[in-house]
Amino acid sequence: MYTFRKTPAKSVMFVVDYDDARRAYLWIDDLEKASDARFVEGMARARQEQGTLPEGTITSIRRVR
C-alpha cells in the first residue's frame, strides 16, 4: 500500500501588492529568513533594484505558502 509523505517546503512564496493595484510574486528559499518581516521587505526592495520585481510603491507583502 502506498502512503503519501508530505515533504517540507523548499521555498516560501509571497504576494507583493502595489498602490496601483498591480500584484507580483516573490519566492524566498531560506525558510528561517522568510519569517522575518524586515528581511522580506528588504529582499523585495533589492529585487526591485535588480529588476526582477516591477518598480512602484509597495503597499503590502503577504505570505501565500
Secondary structure, 3 states (H helix, E strand, C coil): CCCCCCCCCCCEEEEEEECCCCEEEEEECCCCHHHCHHHHHHHHHHHHHHCCCCCCCEEEEEECC
